[in-house]
Amino acid sequence: MQKKLIREMAIYAILLILLAFVMHSDLLSSPTERFSLMQERENYLHPFVYAFIIYIFLLFIRFIVKKTATLFKKIRDK
């Protein structure tokens, strides 16, 4: 259980970082400017919300694929 929780947290963290760099390409060139702009606008939570929405979507897709694979395995084993 603990390994699964750590794996899911790692997936979420990677997704958060990946989305941050995709949505804000200036993070690589001037990260202090981006953080000061975020501090000025007081929008601290939007990266976490966007990452959570995408994570839930990916979790749903992973669930569907897993159930489909299980179904095909049951059909094949008959």
PDB file of N, CA, C and O in Angstrom:
ATOM      1  N   MET A   1       0.822  -1.196   0.000  1.00  0.00           N
ATOM      2  CA  MET A   1       0.000   0.000   0.000  1.00  0.00           C
ATOM      3  C   MET A   1       0.866   1.260   0.000  1.00  0.00           C
ATOM      4  O   MET A   1       0.581   2.227  -0.706  1.00  0.00           O
ATOM      5  N   GLN A   2       1.928   1.228   0.806  1.00  0.00           N
ATOM      6  CA  GLN A   2       2.791   2.400   0.904  1.00  0.00           C
ATOM      7  C   GLN A   2       3.525   2.641  -0.411  1.00  0.00           C
ATOM      8  O   GLN A   2       3.701   3.788  -0.821  1.00  0.00           O
ATOM      9  N   LYS A   3       3.957   1.561  -1.080  1.00  0.00           N
ATOM     10  CA  LYS A   3       4.639   1.705  -2.366  1.00  0.00           C
ATOM     11  C   LYS A   3       3.706   2.295  -3.414  1.00  0.00           C
ATOM     12  O   LYS A   3       4.116   3.119  -4.232  1.00  0.00           O
ATOM     13  N   LYS A   4       2.455   1.868  -3.380  1.00  0.00           N
ATOM     14  CA  LYS A   4       1.482   2.379  -4.344  1.00  0.00           C
ATOM     15  C   LYS A   4       1.217   3.865  -4.105  1.00  0.00           C
ATOM     16  O   LYS A   4       1.108   4.637  -5.058  1.00  0.00           O
ATOM     17  N   LEU A   5       1.114   4.261  -2.852  1.00  0.00           N
ATOM     18  CA  LEU A   5       0.894   5.667  -2.515  1.00  0.00           C
ATOM     19  C   LEU A   5       2.078   6.525  -2.951  1.00  0.00           C
ATOM     20  O   LEU A   5       1.891   7.610  -3.500  1.00  0.00           O
ATOM     21  N   ILE A   6       3.281   6.044  -2.708  1.00  0.00           N
ATOM     22  CA  ILE A   6       4.481   6.780  -3.117  1.00  0.00           C
ATOM     23  C   ILE A   6       4.540   6.888  -4.633  1.00  0.00           C
ATOM     24  O   ILE A   6       4.900   7.937  -5.168  1.00  0.00           O
ATOM     25  N   ARG A   7       4.183   5.793  -5.341  1.00  0.00           N
ATOM     26  CA  ARG A   7       4.186   5.820  -6.806  1.00  0.00           C
ATOM     27  C   ARG A   7       3.174   6.839  -7.339  1.00  0.00           C
ATOM     28  O   ARG A   7       3.477   7.588  -8.269  1.00  0.00           O
ATOM     29  N   GLU A   8       1.978   6.868  -6.753  1.00  0.00           N
ATOM     30  CA  GLU A   8       0.957   7.814  -7.210  1.00  0.00           C
ATOM     31  C   GLU A   8       1.349   9.260  -6.899  1.00  0.00           C
ATOM     32  O   GLU A   8       1.069  10.162  -7.689  1.00  0.00           O
ATOM     33  N   MET A   9       1.988   9.481  -5.765  1.00  0.00           N
ATOM     34  CA  MET A   9       2.463  10.828  -5.443  1.00  0.00           C
ATOM     35  C   MET A   9       3.566  11.255  -6.401  1.00  0.00           C
ATOM     36  O   MET A   9       3.637  12.423  -6.782  1.00  0.00           O
ATOM     37  N   ALA A  10       4.429  10.318  -6.794  1.00  0.00           N
ATOM     38  CA  ALA A  10       5.483  10.622  -7.759  1.00  0.00           C
ATOM     39  C   ALA A  10       4.882  10.951  -9.123  1.00  0.00           C
ATOM     40  O   ALA A  10       5.343  11.869  -9.801  1.00  0.00           O
ATOM     41  N   ILE A  11       3.863  10.210  -9.522  1.00  0.00           N
ATOM     42  CA  ILE A  11       3.193  10.494 -10.794  1.00  0.00           C
ATOM     43  C   ILE A  11       2.576  11.892 -10.763  1.00  0.00           C
ATOM     44  O   ILE A  11       2.689  12.646 -11.730  1.00  0.00           O
ATOM     45  N   TYR A  12       1.927  12.233  -9.653  1.00  0.00           N
ATOM     46  CA  TYR A  12       1.325  13.558  -9.526  1.00  0.00           C
ATOM     47  C   TYR A  12       2.386  14.654  -9.552  1.00  0.00           C
ATOM     48  O   TYR A  12       2.192  15.679 -10.205  1.00  0.00           O
ATOM     49  N   ALA A  13       3.494  14.457  -8.859  1.00  0.00           N
ATOM     50  CA  ALA A  13       4.557  15.461  -8.822  1.00  0.00           C
ATOM     51  C   ALA A  13       5.184  15.647 -10.198  1.00  0.00           C
ATOM     52  O   ALA A  13       5.449  16.777 -10.611  1.00  0.00           O
ATOM     53  N   ILE A  14       5.423  14.556 -10.906  1.00  0.00           N
ATOM     54  CA  ILE A  14       5.977  14.653 -12.257  1.00  0.00           C
ATOM     55  C   ILE A  14       4.996  15.365 -13.179  1.00  0.00           C
ATOM     56  O   ILE A  14       5.389  16.202 -13.991  1.00  0.00           O
ATOM     57  N   LEU A  15       3.735  15.033 -13.050  1.00  0.00           N
ATOM     58  CA  LEU A  15       2.701  15.691 -13.855  1.00  0.00           C
ATOM     59  C   LEU A  15       2.640  17.179 -13.543  1.00  0.00           C
ATOM     60  O   LEU A  15       2.504  17.993 -14.457  1.00  0.00           O
ATOM     61  N   LEU A  16       2.738  17.547 -12.281  1.00  0.00           N
ATOM     62  CA  LEU A  16       2.727  18.953 -11.876  1.00  0.00           C
ATOM     63  C   LEU A  16       3.901  19.712 -12.491  1.00  0.00           C
ATOM     64  O   LEU A  16       3.723  20.808 -13.023  1.00  0.00           O
ATOM     65  N   ILE A  17       5.075  19.143 -12.421  1.00  0.00           N
ATOM     66  CA  ILE A  17       6.268  19.798 -12.972  1.00  0.00           C
ATOM     67  C   ILE A  17       6.182  19.869 -14.490  1.00  0.00           C
ATOM     68  O   ILE A  17       6.497  20.900 -15.084  1.00  0.00           O
ATOM     69  N   LEU A  18       5.764  18.790 -15.114  1.00  0.00           N
ATOM     70  CA  LEU A  18       5.645  18.769 -16.572  1.00  0.00           C
ATOM     71  C   LEU A  18       4.634  19.807 -17.061  1.00  0.00           C
ATOM     72  O   LEU A  18       4.903  20.538 -18.014  1.00  0.00           O
ATOM     73  N   LEU A  19       3.477  19.869 -16.412  1.00  0.00           N
ATOM     74  CA  LEU A  19       2.470  20.853 -16.815  1.00  0.00           C
ATOM     75  C   LEU A  19       2.951  22.288 -16.572  1.00  0.00           C
ATOM     76  O   LEU A  19       2.640  23.189 -17.351  1.00  0.00           O
ATOM     77  N   ALA A  20       3.702  22.494 -15.499  1.00  0.00           N
ATOM     78  CA  ALA A  20       4.227  23.837 -15.220  1.00  0.00           C
ATOM     79  C   ALA A  20       5.142  24.292 -16.340  1.00  0.00           C
ATOM     80  O   ALA A  20       5.070  25.440 -16.776  1.00  0.00           O
ATOM     81  N   PHE A  21       6.008  23.393 -16.811  1.00  0.00           N
ATOM     82  CA  PHE A  21       6.928  23.775 -17.890  1.00  0.00           C
ATOM     83  C   PHE A  21       6.232  23.881 -19.237  1.00  0.00           C
ATOM     84  O   PHE A  21       6.641  24.680 -20.079  1.00  0.00           O
ATOM     85  N   VAL A  22       5.194  23.094 -19.453  1.00  0.00           N
ATOM     86  CA  VAL A  22       4.457  23.176 -20.715  1.00  0.00           C
ATOM     87  C   VAL A  22       3.634  24.466 -20.771  1.00  0.00           C
ATOM     88  O   VAL A  22       3.608  25.149 -21.795  1.00  0.00           O
ATOM     89  N   MET A  23       2.964  24.792 -19.666  1.00  0.00           N
ATOM     90  CA  MET A  23       2.098  25.975 -19.656  1.00  0.00           C
ATOM     91  C   MET A  23       2.888  27.272 -19.532  1.00  0.00           C
ATOM     92  O   MET A  23       2.467  28.309 -20.045  1.00  0.00           O
ATOM     93  N   HIS A  24       4.030  27.219 -18.855  1.00  0.00           N
ATOM     94  CA  HIS A  24       4.829  28.425 -18.636  1.00  0.00           C
ATOM     95  C   HIS A  24       6.262  28.150 -19.069  1.00  0.00           C
ATOM     96  O   HIS A  24       7.118  27.813 -18.251  1.00  0.00           O
ATOM     97  N   SER A  25       6.508  28.296 -20.354  1.00  0.00           N
ATOM     98  CA  SER A  25       7.842  28.000 -20.869  1.00  0.00           C
ATOM     99  C   SER A  25       8.892  28.987 -20.356  1.00  0.00           C
ATOM    100  O   SER A  25      10.087  28.700 -20.424  1.00  0.00           O
ATOM    101  N   ASP A  26       8.472  30.127 -19.853  1.00  0.00           N
ATOM    102  CA  ASP A  26       9.425  31.097 -19.326  1.00  0.00           C
ATOM    103  C   ASP A  26      10.002  30.683 -17.972  1.00  0.00           C
ATOM    104  O   ASP A  26      10.869  31.375 -17.438  1.00  0.00           O
ATOM    105  N   LEU A  27       9.539  29.580 -17.416  1.00  0.00           N
ATOM    106  CA  LEU A  27      10.108  29.090 -16.159  1.00  0.00           C
ATOM    107  C   LEU A  27      11.574  28.714 -16.318  1.00  0.00           C
ATOM    108  O   LEU A  27      12.347  28.803 -15.364  1.00  0.00           O
ATOM    109  N   LEU A  28      11.953  28.300 -17.503  1.00  0.00           N
ATOM    110  CA  LEU A  28      13.346  27.938 -17.740  1.00  0.00           C
ATOM    111  C   LEU A  28      14.241  29.161 -17.897  1.00  0.00           C
ATOM    112  O   LEU A  28      15.394  29.142 -17.465  1.00  0.00           O
ATOM    113  N   SER A  29      13.729  30.215 -18.504  1.00  0.00           N
ATOM    114  CA  SER A  29      14.564  31.395 -18.766  1.00  0.00           C
ATOM    115  C   SER A  29      14.584  32.368 -17.596  1.00  0.00           C
ATOM    116  O   SER A  29      15.636  32.912 -17.262  1.00  0.00           O
ATOM    117  N   SER A  30      13.435  32.594 -16.970  1.00  0.00           N
ATOM    118  CA  SER A  30      13.383  33.550 -15.857  1.00  0.00           C
ATOM    119  C   SER A  30      12.399  33.078 -14.784  1.00  0.00           C
ATOM    120  O   SER A  30      11.274  33.572 -14.711  1.00  0.00           O
ATOM    121  N   PRO A  31      12.816  32.142 -13.969  1.00  0.00           N
ATOM    122  CA  PRO A  31      11.890  31.600 -12.957  1.00  0.00           C
ATOM    123  C   PRO A  31      11.532  32.615 -11.874  1.00  0.00           C
ATOM    124  O   PRO A  31      10.415  32.582 -11.359  1.00  0.00           O
ATOM    125  N   THR A  32      12.441  33.510 -11.517  1.00  0.00           N
ATOM    126  CA  THR A  32      12.126  34.481 -10.461  1.00  0.00           C
ATOM    127  C   THR A  32      11.035  35.442 -10.910  1.00  0.00           C
ATOM    128  O   THR A  32      10.191  35.855 -10.116  1.00  0.00           O
ATOM    129  N   GLU A  33      11.062  35.792 -12.193  1.00  0.00           N
ATOM    130  CA  GLU A  33      10.019  36.676 -12.726  1.00  0.00           C
ATOM    131  C   GLU A  33       8.657  35.990 -12.686  1.00  0.00           C
ATOM    132  O   GLU A  33       7.649  36.616 -12.357  1.00  0.00           O
ATOM    133  N   ARG A  34       8.632  34.699 -13.025  1.00  0.00           N
ATOM    134  CA  ARG A  34       7.369  33.942 -13.017  1.00  0.00           C
ATOM    135  C   ARG A  34       6.835  33.822 -11.584  1.00  0.00           C
ATOM    136  O   ARG A  34       5.636  33.983 -11.356  1.00  0.00           O
ATOM    137  N   PHE A  35       7.719  33.539 -10.621  1.00  0.00           N
ATOM    138  CA  PHE A  35       7.272  33.401  -9.231  1.00  0.00           C
ATOM    139  C   PHE A  35       6.821  34.727  -8.642  1.00  0.00           C
ATOM    140  O   PHE A  35       5.879  34.769  -7.851  1.00  0.00           O
ATOM    141  N   SER A  36       7.489  35.809  -9.023  1.00  0.00           N
ATOM    142  CA  SER A  36       7.050  37.113  -8.519  1.00  0.00           C
ATOM    143  C   SER A  36       5.699  37.493  -9.118  1.00  0.00           C
ATOM    144  O   SER A  36       4.872  38.103  -8.441  1.00  0.00           O
ATOM    145  N   LEU A  37       5.469  37.137 -10.381  1.00  0.00           N
ATOM    146  CA  LEU A  37       4.176  37.389 -11.014  1.00  0.00           C
ATOM    147  C   LEU A  37       3.079  36.561 -10.337  1.00  0.00           C
ATOM    148  O   LEU A  37       1.967  37.046 -10.127  1.00  0.00           O
ATOM    149  N   MET A  38       3.399  35.320 -10.001  1.00  0.00           N
ATOM    150  CA  MET A  38       2.432  34.474  -9.306  1.00  0.00           C
ATOM    151  C   MET A  38       2.130  35.035  -7.916  1.00  0.00           C
ATOM    152  O   MET A  38       0.989  34.991  -7.454  1.00  0.00           O
ATOM    153  N   GLN A  39       3.151  35.557  -7.262  1.00  0.00           N
ATOM    154  CA  GLN A  39       2.967  36.132  -5.933  1.00  0.00           C
ATOM    155  C   GLN A  39       2.138  37.418  -6.004  1.00  0.00           C
ATOM    156  O   GLN A  39       1.322  37.694  -5.124  1.00  0.00           O
ATOM    157  N   GLU A  40       2.356  38.183  -7.048  1.00  0.00           N
ATOM    158  CA  GLU A  40       1.611  39.435  -7.226  1.00  0.00           C
ATOM    159  C   GLU A  40       0.131  39.175  -7.452  1.00  0.00           C
ATOM    160  O   GLU A  40      -0.722  39.886  -6.920  1.00  0.00           O
ATOM    161  N   ARG A  41      -0.170  38.152  -8.244  1.00  0.00           N
ATOM    162  CA  ARG A  41      -1.566  37.838  -8.559  1.00  0.00           C
ATOM    163  C   ARG A  41      -2.232  36.947  -7.504  1.00  0.00           C
ATOM    164  O   ARG A  41      -3.448  36.756  -7.532  1.00  0.00           O
ATOM    165  N   GLU A  42      -1.455  36.413  -6.594  1.00  0.00           N
ATOM    166  CA  GLU A  42      -1.941  35.549  -5.510  1.00  0.00           C
ATOM    167  C   GLU A  42      -2.711  34.332  -6.028  1.00  0.00           C
ATOM    168  O   GLU A  42      -3.744  33.957  -5.472  1.00  0.00           O
ATOM    169  N   ASN A  43      -2.206  33.734  -7.076  1.00  0.00           N
ATOM    170  CA  ASN A  43      -2.835  32.520  -7.609  1.00  0.00           C
ATOM    171  C   ASN A  43      -1.890  31.334  -7.389  1.00  0.00           C
ATOM    172  O   ASN A  43      -1.264  30.836  -8.325  1.00  0.00           O
ATOM    173  N   TYR A  44      -1.804  30.902  -6.148  1.00  0.00           N
ATOM    174  CA  TYR A  44      -0.887  29.845  -5.773  1.00  0.00           C
ATOM    175  C   TYR A  44      -1.422  28.451  -6.073  1.00  0.00           C
ATOM    176  O   TYR A  44      -0.643  27.530  -6.320  1.00  0.00           O
ATOM    177  N   LEU A  45      -2.713  28.290  -6.054  1.00  0.00           N
ATOM    178  CA  LEU A  45      -3.295  26.952  -6.124  1.00  0.00           C
ATOM    179  C   LEU A  45      -3.604  26.466  -7.533  1.00  0.00           C
ATOM    180  O   LEU A  45      -3.841  25.273  -7.721  1.00  0.00           O
ATOM    181  N   HIS A  46      -3.608  27.337  -8.519  1.00  0.00           N
ATOM    182  CA  HIS A  46      -4.041  26.891  -9.840  1.00  0.00           C
ATOM    183  C   HIS A  46      -3.160  25.791 -10.430  1.00  0.00           C
ATOM    184  O   HIS A  46      -3.702  24.935 -11.129  1.00  0.00           O
ATOM    185  N   PRO A  47      -1.847  25.746 -10.206  1.00  0.00           N
ATOM    186  CA  PRO A  47      -1.086  24.615 -10.755  1.00  0.00           C
ATOM    187  C   PRO A  47      -1.514  23.277 -10.144  1.00  0.00           C
ATOM    188  O   PRO A  47      -1.567  22.260 -10.836  1.00  0.00           O
ATOM    189  N   PHE A  48      -1.816  23.289  -8.858  1.00  0.00           N
ATOM    190  CA  PHE A  48      -2.231  22.057  -8.199  1.00  0.00           C
ATOM    191  C   PHE A  48      -3.610  21.604  -8.673  1.00  0.00           C
ATOM    192  O   PHE A  48      -3.860  20.407  -8.819  1.00  0.00           O
ATOM    193  N   VAL A  49      -4.492  22.552  -8.911  1.00  0.00           N
ATOM    194  CA  VAL A  49      -5.842  22.211  -9.383  1.00  0.00           C
ATOM    195  C   VAL A  49      -5.780  21.639 -10.785  1.00  0.00           C
ATOM    196  O   VAL A  49      -6.405  20.614 -11.060  1.00  0.00           O
ATOM    197  N   TYR A  50      -5.036  22.283 -11.680  1.00  0.00           N
ATOM    198  CA  TYR A  50      -4.916  21.789 -13.052  1.00  0.00           C
ATOM    199  C   TYR A  50      -4.262  20.413 -13.081  1.00  0.00           C
ATOM    200  O   TYR A  50      -4.714  19.522 -13.800  1.00  0.00           O
ATOM    201  N   ALA A  51      -3.205  20.240 -12.302  1.00  0.00           N
ATOM    202  CA  ALA A  51      -2.529  18.943 -12.257  1.00  0.00           C
ATOM    203  C   ALA A  51      -3.457  17.871 -11.687  1.00  0.00           C
ATOM    204  O   ALA A  51      -3.433  16.728 -12.143  1.00  0.00           O
ATOM    205  N   PHE A  52      -4.268  18.228 -10.702  1.00  0.00           N
ATOM    206  CA  PHE A  52      -5.193  17.258 -10.114  1.00  0.00           C
ATOM    207  C   PHE A  52      -6.257  16.839 -11.124  1.00  0.00           C
ATOM    208  O   PHE A  52      -6.620  15.665 -11.191  1.00  0.00           O
ATOM    209  N   ILE A  53      -6.753  17.779 -11.901  1.00  0.00           N
ATOM    210  CA  ILE A  53      -7.765  17.448 -12.915  1.00  0.00           C
ATOM    211  C   ILE A  53      -7.186  16.500 -13.958  1.00  0.00           C
ATOM    212  O   ILE A  53      -7.831  15.518 -14.325  1.00  0.00           O
ATOM    213  N   ILE A  54      -5.980  16.783 -14.440  1.00  0.00           N
ATOM    214  CA  ILE A  54      -5.331  15.913 -15.419  1.00  0.00           C
ATOM    215  C   ILE A  54      -5.000  14.557 -14.793  1.00  0.00           C
ATOM    216  O   ILE A  54      -5.127  13.523 -15.448  1.00  0.00           O
ATOM    217  N   TYR A  55      -4.575  14.561 -13.521  1.00  0.00           N
ATOM    218  CA  TYR A  55      -4.268  13.307 -12.822  1.00  0.00           C
ATOM    219  C   TYR A  55      -5.516  12.430 -12.707  1.00  0.00           C
ATOM    220  O   TYR A  55      -5.441  11.223 -12.938  1.00  0.00           O
ATOM    221  N   ILE A  56      -6.642  13.011 -12.358  1.00  0.00           N
ATOM    222  CA  ILE A  56      -7.893  12.248 -12.258  1.00  0.00           C
ATOM    223  C   ILE A  56      -8.279  11.679 -13.622  1.00  0.00           C
ATOM    224  O   ILE A  56      -8.722  10.535 -13.719  1.00  0.00           O
ATOM    225  N   PHE A  57      -8.111  12.475 -14.668  1.00  0.00           N
ATOM    226  CA  PHE A  57      -8.402  12.003 -16.023  1.00  0.00           C
ATOM    227  C   PHE A  57      -7.508  10.815 -16.385  1.00  0.00           C
ATOM    228  O   PHE A  57      -7.992   9.815 -16.914  1.00  0.00           O
ATOM    229  N   LEU A  58      -6.210  10.920 -16.102  1.00  0.00           N
ATOM    230  CA  LEU A  58      -5.287   9.824 -16.390  1.00  0.00           C
ATOM    231  C   LEU A  58      -5.572   8.602 -15.523  1.00  0.00           C
ATOM    232  O   LEU A  58      -5.421   7.467 -15.977  1.00  0.00           O
ATOM    233  N   LEU A  59      -5.977   8.827 -14.295  1.00  0.00           N
ATOM    234  CA  LEU A  59      -6.343   7.728 -13.410  1.00  0.00           C
ATOM    235  C   LEU A  59      -7.552   6.973 -13.957  1.00  0.00           C
ATOM    236  O   LEU A  59      -7.601   5.744 -13.901  1.00  0.00           O
ATOM    237  N   PHE A  60      -8.514   7.705 -14.479  1.00  0.00           N
ATOM    238  CA  PHE A  60      -9.692   7.092 -15.091  1.00  0.00           C
ATOM    239  C   PHE A  60      -9.298   6.266 -16.312  1.00  0.00           C
ATOM    240  O   PHE A  60      -9.786   5.149 -16.489  1.00  0.00           O
ATOM    241  N   ILE A  61      -8.427   6.801 -17.147  1.00  0.00           N
ATOM    242  CA  ILE A  61      -7.976   6.068 -18.338  1.00  0.00           C
ATOM    243  C   ILE A  61      -7.214   4.806 -17.919  1.00  0.00           C
ATOM    244  O   ILE A  61      -7.413   3.743 -18.506  1.00  0.00           O
ATOM    245  N   ARG A  62      -6.343   4.917 -16.912  1.00  0.00           N
ATOM    246  CA  ARG A  62      -5.609   3.755 -16.432  1.00  0.00           C
ATOM    247  C   ARG A  62      -6.557   2.696 -15.893  1.00  0.00           C
ATOM    248  O   ARG A  62      -6.332   1.502 -16.095  1.00  0.00           O
ATOM    249  N   PHE A  63      -7.608   3.115 -15.213  1.00  0.00           N
ATOM    250  CA  PHE A  63      -8.601   2.185 -14.679  1.00  0.00           C
ATOM    251  C   PHE A  63      -9.320   1.449 -15.811  1.00  0.00           C
ATOM    252  O   PHE A  63      -9.497   0.232 -15.750  1.00  0.00           O
ATOM    253  N   ILE A  64      -9.730   2.186 -16.836  1.00  0.00           N
ATOM    254  CA  ILE A  64     -10.430   1.588 -17.975  1.00  0.00           C
ATOM    255  C   ILE A  64      -9.526   0.585 -18.687  1.00  0.00           C
ATOM    256  O   ILE A  64      -9.971  -0.510 -19.032  1.00  0.00           O
ATOM    257  N   VAL A  65      -8.273   0.945 -18.907  1.00  0.00           N
ATOM    258  CA  VAL A  65      -7.344   0.036 -19.583  1.00  0.00           C
ATOM    259  C   VAL A  65      -7.116  -1.216 -18.751  1.00  0.00           C
ATOM    260  O   VAL A  65      -7.070  -2.320 -19.294  1.00  0.00           O
ATOM    261  N   LYS A  66      -6.972  -1.057 -17.442  1.00  0.00           N
ATOM    262  CA  LYS A  66      -6.752  -2.209 -16.565  1.00  0.00           C
ATOM    263  C   LYS A  66      -7.957  -3.150 -16.574  1.00  0.00           C
ATOM    264  O   LYS A  66      -7.791  -4.367 -16.648  1.00  0.00           O
ATOM    265  N   LYS A  67      -9.158  -2.596 -16.498  1.00  0.00           N
ATOM    266  CA  LYS A  67     -10.363  -3.430 -16.510  1.00  0.00           C
ATOM    267  C   LYS A  67     -10.559  -4.113 -17.863  1.00  0.00           C
ATOM    268  O   LYS A  67     -10.998  -5.261 -17.922  1.00  0.00           O
ATOM    269  N   THR A  68     -10.236  -3.411 -18.942  1.00  0.00           N
ATOM    270  CA  THR A  68     -10.342  -4.003 -20.280  1.00  0.00           C
ATOM    271  C   THR A  68      -9.351  -5.146 -20.435  1.00  0.00           C
ATOM    272  O   THR A  68      -9.689  -6.192 -20.988  1.00  0.00           O
ATOM    273  N   ALA A  69      -8.131  -4.952 -19.952  1.00  0.00           N
ATOM    274  CA  ALA A  69      -7.125  -6.015 -20.029  1.00  0.00           C
ATOM    275  C   ALA A  69      -7.553  -7.219 -19.207  1.00  0.00           C
ATOM    276  O   ALA A  69      -7.364  -8.360 -19.630  1.00  0.00           O
ATOM    277  N   THR A  70      -8.129  -6.975 -18.037  1.00  0.00           N
ATOM    278  CA  THR A  70      -8.616  -8.072 -17.195  1.00  0.00           C
ATOM    279  C   THR A  70      -9.751  -8.823 -17.885  1.00  0.00           C
ATOM    280  O   THR A  70      -9.818 -10.051 -17.823  1.00  0.00           O
ATOM    281  N   LEU A  71     -10.630  -8.091 -18.535  1.00  0.00           N
ATOM    282  CA  LEU A  71     -11.741  -8.716 -19.249  1.00  0.00           C
ATOM    283  C   LEU A  71     -11.231  -9.593 -20.388  1.00  0.00           C
ATOM    284  O   LEU A  71     -11.686 -10.726 -20.548  1.00  0.00           O
ATOM    285  N   PHE A  72     -10.288  -9.080 -21.184  1.00  0.00           N
ATOM    286  CA  PHE A  72      -9.738  -9.868 -22.280  1.00  0.00           C
ATOM    287  C   PHE A  72      -8.970 -11.085 -21.776  1.00  0.00           C
ATOM    288  O   PHE A  72      -8.972 -12.133 -22.423  1.00  0.00           O
ATOM    289  N   LYS A  73      -8.316 -10.952 -20.629  1.00  0.00           N
ATOM    290  CA  LYS A  73      -7.595 -12.077 -20.050  1.00  0.00           C
ATOM    291  C   LYS A  73      -8.579 -13.168 -19.621  1.00  0.00           C
ATOM    292  O   LYS A  73      -8.316 -14.353 -19.827  1.00  0.00           O
ATOM    293  N   LYS A  74      -9.707 -12.777 -19.028  1.00  0.00           N
ATOM    294  CA  LYS A  74     -10.731 -13.752 -18.618  1.00  0.00           C
ATOM    295  C   LYS A  74     -11.325 -14.462 -19.839  1.00  0.00           C
ATOM    296  O   LYS A  74     -11.564 -15.669 -19.812  1.00  0.00           O
ATOM    297  N   ILE A  75     -11.558 -13.699 -20.902  1.00  0.00           N
ATOM    298  CA  ILE A  75     -12.117 -14.272 -22.113  1.00  0.00           C
ATOM    299  C   ILE A  75     -11.115 -15.243 -22.748  1.00  0.00           C
ATOM    300  O   ILE A  75     -11.504 -16.305 -23.233  1.00  0.00           O
ATOM    301  N   ARG A  76      -9.856 -14.888 -22.745  1.00  0.00           N
ATOM    302  CA  ARG A  76      -8.826 -15.725 -23.334  1.00  0.00           C
ATOM    303  C   ARG A  76      -8.620 -17.011 -22.531  1.00  0.00           C
ATOM    304  O   ARG A  76      -8.337 -18.060 -23.111  1.00  0.00           O
ATOM    305  N   ASP A  77      -8.755 -16.943 -21.223  1.00  0.00           N
ATOM    306  CA  ASP A  77      -8.521 -18.101 -20.372  1.00  0.00           C
ATOM    307  C   ASP A  77      -9.672 -19.111 -20.386  1.00  0.00           C
ATOM    308  O   ASP A  77      -9.506 -20.221 -19.881  1.00  0.00           O
ATOM    309  N   LYS A  78     -10.807 -18.768 -20.938  1.00  0.00           N
ATOM    310  CA  LYS A  78     -11.948 -19.692 -20.980  1.00  0.00           C
ATOM    311  C   LYS A  78     -11.708 -20.845 -21.907  1.00  0.00           C
ATOM    312  O   LYS A  78     -12.571 -21.710 -22.054  1.00  0.00           O
TER     313      LYS A  78
END
